[in-house]
Amino acid sequence: MIADYFWKIIFLILLIIGLKFWLEWKDENNTYKNNITALTEILESPPSKNDRQSQRLVFQSIFHLSQIEKIKGKKFEIRSVINEIVEQISMSPEETSLIADVLRENYDNAEEFGLFKNEESLEALEEGRATRIINGPWRGELLVVGHFISPDINDTVQFHFANRIVLPKSVKAAMEFADITKDVRDRADRMRRAKVLDVGSCDSIIRQYNTIRELSTRN
């Protein structure tokens, strides 16, 4: 009799533990799917029509990636996340590679600046708002969304997700007036191959770069 009660109690305890783990798994699975869906919608949406909307989507993409990493842990890889998204939307291999690198750079910057360890920063990212940098030499400075290719160089992709990068406000200000560098030229070429930047705009950037380089060698 006592043995029967003992095994019933053990069974009940195991059932409760199993149910607890199942509910946690189900909650994590739903959270993962919700963040994948939200990130898919961001990448699937057409280029933003204004800077405010463009910045909001960049900040929110970083937030969704941070939530996915919480669930995946050591198995988290941005390329794997993108590959899963590409199964649902049409994206060329060139654009997939470009978007993956943009997401990775923005995510790494946000992590380096300590945003994922601060609840207020995470809340701002979720809402698509700028927030203060927590760690590093730019601590206390506002984190904003700049451009890989400045609108002063070419404004045809100024609101495109693939042309946006998170950085300190002072760095953004310095980059807006910088000359065309090799990095800008190479970025333009990648965007052209991904069909984000049109051929004419890419050729114009390359010509400007070559002109600047030629003039610098004369001095």
Phi, psi and omega per residue, in radians:
M1 nan -0.856 -3.141
I2 -1.125 -0.690 3.128
A3 -1.083 -0.667 3.126
D4 -1.091 -0.795 3.111
Y5 -1.091 -0.687 -3.128
F6 -1.050 -0.854 -3.108
W7 -1.217 -0.530 3.066
K8 -1.152 -0.697 3.125
I9 -1.162 -0.760 3.111
I10 -1.054 -0.776 -3.135
F11 -1.075 -0.733 -3.136
L12 -1.133 -0.710 3.122
I13 -1.107 -0.791 3.126
L14 -1.110 -0.643 3.122
L15 -1.131 -0.747 3.135
I16 -1.134 -0.760 3.121
I17 -1.101 -0.768 3.126
G18 -1.091 -0.722 3.124
L19 -1.136 -0.671 3.123
K20 -1.086 -0.827 3.136
F21 -1.136 -0.648 3.137
W22 -1.155 -0.725 3.123
L23 -1.137 -0.697 3.105
E24 -1.125 -0.742 3.118
W25 -1.105 -0.742 -3.137
K26 -1.121 -0.712 3.132
D27 -1.141 -0.764 3.114
E28 -1.115 -0.716 -3.140
N29 -1.102 -0.727 3.105
N30 -1.153 -0.736 3.117
T31 -1.085 -0.743 3.121
Y32 -1.064 -0.849 -3.123
K33 -1.094 -0.690 -3.136
N34 -1.111 -0.708 -3.136
N35 -1.291 -0.606 3.049
I36 -1.112 -0.753 3.138
T37 -1.101 -0.780 -3.133
A38 -1.109 -0.727 3.128
L39 -1.183 -0.648 3.090
T40 -1.080 -0.745 3.138
E41 -1.112 -0.642 3.112
I42 -1.126 -0.811 -3.083
L43 -1.313 -0.433 -3.120
E44 -1.470 -0.375 -3.089
S45 -1.193 2.605 3.106
P46 -1.149 2.834 3.131
P47 -0.908 2.463 -3.121
S48 -1.060 2.709 -3.137
K49 -1.646 -0.195 3.131
N50 -2.646 2.916 -3.053
D51 -1.165 -0.652 -3.112
R52 -1.090 -0.780 3.130
Q53 -1.159 -0.715 3.140
S54 -1.072 -0.788 3.119
Q55 -1.111 -0.713 -3.137
R56 -1.021 -0.776 -3.112
L57 -1.159 -0.653 3.122
V58 -1.134 -0.848 3.130
F59 -1.069 -0.753 -3.120
Q60 -1.177 -0.590 3.104
S61 -1.098 -0.663 3.114
I62 -1.143 -0.727 3.120
F63 -1.066 -0.830 -3.111
H64 -1.083 -0.660 3.088
L65 -1.138 -0.663 3.133
S66 -1.128 -0.619 3.121
Q67 -1.268 -0.622 3.090
I68 -1.158 -0.696 3.125
E69 -1.117 -0.642 3.115
K70 -0.990 -0.635 -3.095
I71 -1.465 -0.748 -3.066
K72 -1.370 -0.476 -3.140
G73 1.100 -2.282 -3.096
K74 -1.153 -0.319 -3.139
K75 -1.441 -0.040 -3.091
F76 -1.210 2.166 3.039
E77 -2.478 2.222 -3.094
I78 -1.083 -0.660 -3.141
R79 -1.094 -0.658 3.101
S80 -1.147 -0.672 3.099
V81 -1.095 -0.791 3.137
I82 -1.112 -0.717 3.127
N83 -1.061 -0.649 3.102
E84 -1.178 -0.675 3.138
I85 -1.206 -0.680 -3.105
V86 -1.093 -0.416 3.088
E87 -1.165 -0.333 -3.087
Q88 -1.817 -0.380 -3.113
I89 -2.258 2.815 -3.137
S90 -1.504 2.094 3.141
M91 -2.663 2.234 -3.122
S92 -1.193 2.769 3.098
P93 -0.999 -0.652 3.134
E94 -1.142 -0.755 3.124
E95 -1.225 -0.656 3.102
T96 -1.022 -0.812 3.137
S97 -1.108 -0.749 -3.136
L98 -1.098 -0.853 -3.118
I99 -1.115 -0.706 3.123
A100 -1.051 -0.736 3.139
D101 -1.186 -0.665 3.107
V102 -1.124 -0.804 3.119
L103 -1.076 -0.739 -3.114
R104 -1.128 -0.757 -3.123
E105 -1.158 -0.749 3.119
N106 -1.144 -0.718 -3.139
Y107 -1.145 -0.787 3.134
D108 -1.089 -0.696 3.115
N109 -1.097 -0.804 -3.137
A110 -1.084 -0.695 3.128
E111 -1.168 -0.762 3.129
E112 -1.078 -0.600 -3.131
F113 -1.438 0.038 3.023
G114 1.383 0.350 -3.049
L115 -1.252 -0.496 -3.040
F116 -1.380 -0.169 3.130
K117 -1.792 0.164 -3.106
N118 -2.220 2.101 -3.059
E119 -1.106 -0.662 3.127
E120 -1.145 -0.662 3.110
S121 -1.158 -0.747 3.120
L122 -1.109 -0.683 3.113
E123 -1.113 -0.716 3.114
A124 -1.119 -0.767 3.116
L125 -1.071 -0.751 3.140
E126 -1.053 -0.658 -3.132
E127 -1.494 -0.091 3.120
G128 1.391 0.539 -3.111
R129 -1.925 2.690 3.036
A130 -1.188 2.662 -3.127
T131 -2.505 2.937 -3.114
R132 -1.445 2.518 3.077
I133 -1.287 2.356 -3.053
I134 -1.647 -0.711 -3.065
N135 -2.076 2.801 2.995
G136 1.611 -3.083 -3.062
P137 -1.135 -0.365 3.132
W138 -1.744 0.358 -3.117
R139 -0.933 2.278 3.133
G140 1.609 -0.272 3.133
E141 -1.431 2.688 -3.122
L142 -1.303 2.313 3.041
L143 -1.555 2.166 -3.072
V144 -2.195 3.116 3.130
V145 -1.922 2.041 3.115
G146 -1.834 -2.718 -3.080
H147 -2.279 2.497 2.951
F148 -1.212 -0.760 3.062
I149 -1.999 1.954 -3.074
S150 -1.060 2.492 3.056
P151 -1.014 -0.440 3.085
D152 -1.184 -0.422 3.096
I153 -1.526 -0.822 3.096
N154 -2.767 2.182 -3.042
D155 -1.759 0.134 -3.081
T156 -1.293 -0.363 -3.131
V157 -2.137 0.413 -3.036
Q158 -1.122 -0.451 -3.140
F159 -1.851 0.029 -3.101
H160 -1.281 2.411 -3.102
F161 -0.963 -0.671 -3.083
A162 -1.221 -0.167 -3.119
N163 -1.894 0.218 -3.073
R164 -1.967 2.404 -3.130
I165 -2.392 2.414 3.112
V166 -1.486 2.361 -3.127
L167 -2.812 2.893 3.103
P168 -1.065 2.602 -3.084
K169 -1.006 -0.705 -3.111
S170 -1.173 -0.603 3.121
V171 -1.213 -0.703 3.098
K172 -1.040 -0.784 -3.132
A173 -1.053 -0.680 3.140
A174 -1.216 -0.656 -3.095
M175 -1.238 -0.493 -3.080
E176 -1.081 -0.494 -3.075
F177 -1.955 0.236 -3.126
A178 -1.366 2.690 3.069
D179 -1.225 2.939 3.099
I180 -1.291 2.057 -3.137
T181 -1.727 3.043 3.079
K182 -1.057 -0.649 3.119
D183 -1.078 -0.724 3.124
V184 -1.144 -0.764 3.112
R185 -1.040 -0.815 -3.125
D186 -1.152 -0.638 3.102
R187 -1.127 -0.738 3.108
A188 -1.049 -0.716 3.136
D189 -1.144 -0.704 3.094
R190 -1.124 -0.717 3.126
M191 -1.142 -0.621 3.096
R192 -1.125 -0.795 -3.131
R193 -1.147 -0.483 3.099
A194 -1.504 -0.002 -3.126
K195 1.090 0.531 3.033
V196 -1.592 -0.701 3.122
L197 -1.911 2.355 -3.117
D198 -1.268 2.771 -3.057
V199 -1.043 -0.756 -3.119
G200 -1.064 -0.755 3.127
S201 -1.153 -0.705 3.121
C202 -1.108 -0.803 3.134
D203 -1.061 -0.664 3.129
S204 -1.112 -0.736 3.131
I205 -1.136 -0.733 3.135
I206 -1.125 -0.712 3.110
R207 -1.099 -0.739 3.123
Q208 -1.099 -0.725 3.129
Y209 -1.089 -0.806 -3.130
N210 -1.099 -0.651 3.113
T211 -1.135 -0.798 3.125
I212 -1.083 -0.721 -3.135
R213 -1.145 -0.725 3.134
E214 -1.117 -0.741 3.140
L215 -1.157 -0.639 -3.126
S216 -1.179 -0.522 -3.133
T217 -1.331 -0.329 3.131
R218 -1.373 -0.407 -3.086
N219 -1.466 nan nan
